[in-house]
Amino acid sequence: MSELPIKDAATVIVIRKSGLDAPRVLLGQRGHGAVFMPGKFVFPGGAVDAADFDTPLHGAMSAVCQARLAREVDPALAHALPVAALRELREETGLVIEDVTGLSFVFRAITPPNRPRRFDARFFLADASLISSDMDDFSRAEDELSHLQWVTLEAARTFDMPSVTRIALREVEAVLRAPLPPAHVPFYDHRGAVGSIRSLV
């Protein structure tokens, strides 16, 4: 049996802090009939589309984030990833962030072998203050995620999540204790038969 291709993907972890007693992240539940991660609570995200390569970027991430994102990838893909992240946020939640200036690249993970689908996912952190639409209005969301909600980090840990989402949540908790961009970006690399964890600095 041939190994499945690894698709490039982008995920947005939106953190809401203003006026709250504790920071909250935006989560939604995948459909129970989904092939990949059925019924699991995840951050908005998905595979990079062909159109993402041709969509103009508005604004720019920090030079540090751009350099880390460009490691080991074609420059065209480094452009498409933040585009895909904001597109997926809009499609899956109905929430709009107009440009990439406030995005921080915080985590990368490749799905281990022997899964129904495999992704090379880059996780971006964005503050909810960047949302230009009503951050409590999910009426324009498509139907891929249900039960969209802002959840405290403590409560999120009790949700039924994939292991990669749980790891990303832990990394976000660490990032929130220090200035952005983070000192390094953890990379869970499962391209080989044996996975490895290393840092993008």
Disulfide bonds with the S-S distance in Angstrom:
none
